[in-house]
Amino acid sequence: MKKRMYIMQWKKTAVTAAALGAAFSLTLVGCSSGGDSGSGGDGDSGGDKGYKIAFVPGVAGDEFYVTMGCGIQEAAKAAGATVEEQGPQKFDPSLQKPIVDSVVASKPDALLVAPTDVKAMQAPIKAAADAGIKVVLVDTTLDDPSAAVSQISSDNKGGGAAAFEAIQEAHPEGGKVLVVSVDPGISTTDARAEGFQEAAEADSKFEFLGVQYSHNQPATAAQIVTAALQKDPDIVGIFAANLFAAEGTATGVKQAGKEGITIVGFDAGPDQVKQLEDGVVQALVAQQPGTIGKDGVEQAIAALEGEKTEEKIQTGFTILTQDNIDTDEGKAAAYQSSCG
C-alpha cells in the first residue's frame, strides 16, 4: 500500500435522518464528575441544578466507549453534573435491557445510551423517556428514535466508503474484497458495511464478497477470515467494521500465512494502533468518541434547561496510516484506555 499522509476530518453537522447501534457490561462503574448530585457547579447551564446523568455504553471496557465516557465526564464536570456508568460485558441487548431498566428505576435526569439493537432496545429506552428522563442516543440508534432529544454518531456510511478507498488505493488493479462485521441490526456497523459495499460495487475492477458476522468475537472473526482465504485465496482487501473484528481479521490473515492483503479496521484502540504500527493492519478509521460524549452531555443539559436541541449530530473521523500515526493529530485520534 502506498504510504501517504491521509487524514480526513468531517466536521459535525446537524441533519434530520436517523442511524446508530451498540452493547453492554454488567459491572457498575461510578464516574462522579462534579461532586454529589446536589452540590451544583459554578454557574454554567446545569451547574446550579446538579443534574444526574446516566451513561449506558454498548459494552464495558471497549476503548471506544472508555474514550466516550471520558468526554462525558469532562463535559459533565464543567456543567456541575454527576455521571454514573453501567455497561454490559458483551454487546448484547439481553444484557443491556436490565441495565437500562435499573437505570430508569433510579430516576436520573438524563440518560446517554448506545442501543445494542435497533429493535430490542426500543421499548426500554422509550420507557425512560416516558418517565421524564431526557434521552440522548450516542453512537447507535433505534428504528424509531423519536423518544430521544438528540442522536449523535459518526458518519459511519462515509467511514465505510473511506475504508474501501484505502483498499482501492493499495490495489488499483482491483480484486476481491470482504467485510467482517459484528451482527446485523446494529445501526453503526450496518451503515459502515453499506458505505463500503456501495463504494466497492461502483468500481467494476473489484468483486464484493459480502458481509460476514463475527458476533463481536475476535476468535470468530479469525475463523471467518481463514475460511474465506481458503475459498478465495486471491482476496486483496478486508474491511473489519469494528475494533474486535479488526483484531480477529489480522489474526486470521496471519494464521493463513497470507501477504499483500490490505486490512482496514474501524476504530483505533491501543491494540489496533499497535497492529497499524507493526504493519499487520494498513489503515484505521478512527471515530471521535470523546466528541460524541461531550456533545451528548451538551444536548442533554440543553433539553433539561428547556433549550433547543439538535435532532441529529454527525461527528467526523480520521484515517490513520503508518505515515500519520505519530503526528500530533494522529495521536489525538487514538482512543484512551482510561481517563487522565
C-alpha positions in Angstrom: 0.0 0.0 0.0 1.3 3.4 -0.9 2.2 5.4 2.2 0.8 8.9 2.3 -0.5 11.4 4.8 -4.1 10.6 4.8 -6.2 12.4 7.3 -9.8 13.1 6.6 -11.8 15.1 9.1 -15.5 15.7 8.7 -17.0 18.4 10.8 -20.1 17.6 12.8 -23.4 18.7 11.2 -27.0 18.7 12.3 -29.2 16.7 10.0 -32.6 15.2 10.2 -32.1 11.5 9.5 -31.5 8.6 12.0 -29.0 5.8 12.2 -26.9 4.0 15.0 -26.5 0.6 17.4 -24.3 -1.0 20.4 -23.9 -3.4 23.6 -23.1 -3.6 27.4 -21.4 -4.8 30.7 -22.8 -6.0 34.0 -20.3 -4.0 36.0 -21.2 -0.7 37.6 -18.7 2.0 37.2 -19.3 5.1 39.3 -18.0 8.1 37.4 -18.7 11.1 39.6 -17.9 14.1 37.6 -18.6 17.1 39.8 -19.3 16.2 43.4 -22.6 14.8 44.7 -25.7 15.3 42.8 -26.9 18.2 45.0 -23.6 20.1 45.1 -24.1 22.1 41.9 -21.5 23.7 39.9 -20.0 27.1 39.2 -22.9 28.7 37.3 -22.8 27.0 33.9 -26.0 25.7 32.5 -27.0 22.9 34.8 -24.4 24.0 37.3 -26.9 25.1 39.9 -29.1 22.1 39.3 -26.6 19.3 40.0 -28.1 17.1 37.3 -27.7 13.4 37.5 -26.6 11.8 34.2 -26.6 8.1 33.5 -24.4 6.6 30.7 -25.0 3.1 29.4 -22.3 2.2 26.8 -22.5 -0.6 24.3 -20.0 -2.7 26.1 -17.8 -2.3 29.1 -14.0 -2.0 28.7 -14.1 -1.2 24.9 -11.7 1.8 24.4 -14.2 3.5 22.1 -16.7 3.7 25.0 -14.0 4.4 27.5 -13.0 7.4 25.4 -16.6 8.4 25.1 -17.0 8.1 28.8 -14.0 10.4 29.4 -15.7 13.0 27.2 -18.9 12.7 29.1 -17.1 13.1 32.4 -15.3 16.2 31.2 -18.4 17.9 29.9 -20.5 16.9 33.0 -17.9 18.2 35.4 -17.8 21.5 33.5 -21.6 21.7 33.9 -21.7 20.7 37.6 -23.4 17.4 36.8 -22.6 13.9 38.0 -22.3 10.8 35.9 -22.9 7.1 36.7 -21.9 4.5 34.1 -23.1 0.9 33.8 -22.4 -1.3 30.8 -22.7 -5.0 29.8 -19.8 -7.3 29.3 -21.0 -8.2 25.8 -22.7 -6.2 23.1 -26.0 -7.9 23.7 -29.5 -6.4 24.2 -30.5 -9.2 26.6 -27.7 -7.9 28.9 -28.3 -4.2 28.2 -32.0 -4.1 28.8 -31.9 -5.0 32.5 -29.2 -2.3 33.0 -31.4 0.3 31.3 -34.4 -0.8 33.3 -32.4 -0.4 36.5 -31.2 3.0 35.4 -34.7 4.1 34.7 -35.8 3.0 38.2 -33.0 5.2 39.7 -34.6 8.2 38.0 -31.6 10.2 36.6 -32.3 13.5 34.9 -30.8 12.3 31.6 -29.7 9.0 30.0 -26.9 8.8 27.4 -27.3 5.3 25.9 -25.8 3.4 22.9 -28.5 0.9 22.0 -27.2 -2.5 21.2 -30.1 -3.3 18.8 -32.3 -1.1 16.8 -35.5 -3.1 17.7 -34.8 -4.9 21.0 -33.9 -1.7 22.9 -36.8 0.3 21.6 -39.2 -0.3 24.5 -36.8 0.1 27.4 -35.5 3.4 26.0 -39.0 4.7 25.4 -39.8 3.8 29.0 -37.0 6.1 30.1 -38.4 8.9 28.0 -41.9 8.2 29.3 -40.6 8.5 32.8 -39.5 12.1 32.1 -35.8 11.2 31.6 -34.1 13.1 28.8 -32.6 10.5 26.4 -29.7 11.1 24.1 -28.6 8.3 21.7 -24.9 8.1 21.4 -23.1 6.1 18.8 -26.0 3.8 17.9 -29.7 4.5 17.3 -33.1 2.8 17.1 -35.6 2.1 14.3 -37.7 4.8 15.9 -35.5 7.4 17.7 -38.3 9.8 18.4 -38.1 9.2 22.2 -34.6 10.8 22.2 -33.9 14.5 22.3 -30.9 14.0 20.1 -28.8 11.4 18.3 -25.1 11.7 18.0 -22.8 9.4 16.0 -20.0 9.3 13.5 -20.7 9.4 9.7 -20.5 5.6 9.6 -21.5 5.3 6.0 -18.8 7.7 4.9 -16.3 5.9 7.1 -17.1 2.6 5.3 -16.6 4.3 1.9 -13.3 5.7 3.1 -12.2 2.2 4.1 -12.8 1.0 0.6 -10.9 3.9 -0.8 -7.8 2.9 1.3 -8.0 -0.6 -0.3 -8.6 0.8 -3.7 -5.5 3.0 -3.4 -3.4 0.0 -2.4 -4.8 -2.2 -5.2 -5.6 -0.1 -8.2 -5.7 -3.3 -10.3 -8.8 -4.4 -8.3 -9.7 -7.7 -6.8 -11.9 -9.4 -4.3 -12.9 -7.6 -1.1 -14.7 -8.8 2.1 -16.4 -7.1 5.1 -16.2 -8.7 8.6 -18.9 -7.0 10.8 -20.5 -7.7 14.1 -24.2 -8.6 13.9 -27.0 -7.5 11.6 -29.3 -4.9 13.2 -26.6 -2.6 14.7 -27.1 0.7 13.0 -23.5 1.9 13.1 -21.8 -1.2 11.7 -24.7 -1.8 9.2 -24.0 1.7 7.8 -20.3 1.1 7.6 -20.8 -2.1 5.6 -23.3 -0.3 3.4 -20.9 2.5 2.7 -18.1 0.1 1.8 -20.4 -2.1 -0.4 -21.7 0.9 -2.4 -18.2 2.1 -3.0 -16.9 -1.3 -3.9 -19.7 -2.1 -6.3 -19.2 1.3 -8.0 -15.7 0.1 -9.2 -16.0 -2.7 -11.7 -12.5 -3.8 -11.0 -13.5 -5.1 -7.6 -15.7 -8.0 -6.6 -17.6 -7.6 -3.4 -17.8 -10.9 -1.5 -20.4 -9.8 1.0 -20.5 -9.3 4.8 -19.9 -11.9 7.4 -20.6 -11.6 11.1 -18.2 -12.2 14.0 -20.7 -11.6 16.8 -18.1 -9.2 18.4 -15.7 -12.1 19.0 -12.1 -11.8 17.7 -11.7 -15.6 17.5 -14.8 -15.9 15.3 -13.5 -13.1 13.0 -10.2 -15.0 12.7 -12.1 -18.2 11.8 -14.2 -16.3 9.2 -11.1 -14.8 7.6 -9.1 -18.1 7.4 -12.1 -19.9 5.9 -12.7 -17.0 3.4 -9.0 -17.1 2.3 -9.2 -20.9 1.8 -12.2 -20.4 -0.5 -10.9 -17.2 -2.2 -7.1 -17.1 -1.8 -7.0 -14.0 -4.1 -8.7 -11.7 -1.7 -6.9 -8.3 -1.8 -8.7 -6.4 0.9 -10.7 -6.9 4.1 -12.7 -4.2 5.9 -13.2 -5.0 9.6 -16.2 -2.9 10.8 -15.3 -2.6 14.4 -12.4 -3.0 16.9 -12.9 -6.7 17.7 -13.5 -7.6 14.0 -10.2 -5.9 13.1 -8.3 -7.7 15.8 -9.6 -11.1 14.7 -9.2 -10.3 11.0 -5.5 -9.5 11.5 -5.1 -12.8 13.4 -6.9 -14.8 10.6 -4.7 -13.3 7.9 -1.6 -14.1 9.9 -2.7 -17.7 10.6 -3.4 -18.2 6.9 0.2 -17.1 6.1 -1.1 -14.5 3.5 0.8 -11.4 2.5 -0.2 -8.4 0.4 -3.8 -8.3 1.8 -4.8 -4.8 2.8 -6.7 -4.8 6.1 -8.6 -1.6 7.1 -10.0 -1.5 10.6 -12.7 0.7 12.1 -11.7 2.2 15.5 -8.3 3.0 17.0 -7.8 1.3 20.3 -4.3 0.6 21.6 -4.2 -2.9 20.1 -5.3 -1.6 16.7 -2.8 1.2 16.8 0.0 -1.4 17.5 -1.2 -3.5 14.7 -1.0 -0.5 12.4 2.5 0.4 13.6 3.6 -3.2 13.1 2.1 -3.3 9.6 -0.4 -6.0 10.4 -3.2 -3.5 9.6 -2.7 -1.0 6.9 -5.2 1.7 7.8 -7.7 2.5 10.6 -10.8 4.6 10.5 -10.8 6.4 13.8 -14.0 7.9 15.2 -14.3 10.8 17.6 -15.9 9.1 20.7 -14.8 11.8 23.1 -16.6 14.5 21.0 -19.7 12.3 20.8 -19.7 12.1 24.6 -19.2 15.8 25.1 -22.0 16.6 22.6 -24.2 14.1 24.3 -23.9 15.9 27.6 -24.5 19.3 26.0 -27.6 18.1 24.3 -29.0 16.5 27.5 -28.4 19.6 29.5 -29.9 21.8 26.8 -33.1 19.6 26.9 -33.2 19.8 30.7 -32.9 23.6 30.6 -35.7 23.8 28.1 -33.4 24.9 25.3 -33.5 23.8 21.7 -31.6 20.6 20.9 -30.2 19.2 17.6 -32.1 16.3 16.3 -29.0 14.6 14.9 -25.3 15.4 15.1 -22.7 13.6 13.0 -19.1 13.7 14.1 -16.1 13.1 11.8 -13.3 10.6 11.5 -9.6 10.4 10.9 -7.9 7.9 8.6 -4.8 6.7 10.3 -1.8 5.1 8.5 1.8 4.5 9.4 2.6 7.9 7.9 0.4 9.9 10.3 0.0 7.8 13.5 3.0 9.5 15.2 1.8 13.0 14.4 0.0 15.2 16.9 -3.2 14.8 15.0 -2.8 11.0 14.7 -2.0 10.6 18.4 -5.1 12.7 19.3 -7.3 10.4 17.2 -6.2 7.2 19.1 -8.6 6.0 21.8 -8.0 6.1 25.5 -7.7 3.1 27.9 -8.6 5.3 30.8 -9.4 8.9 31.6 -6.4 11.0 32.7 
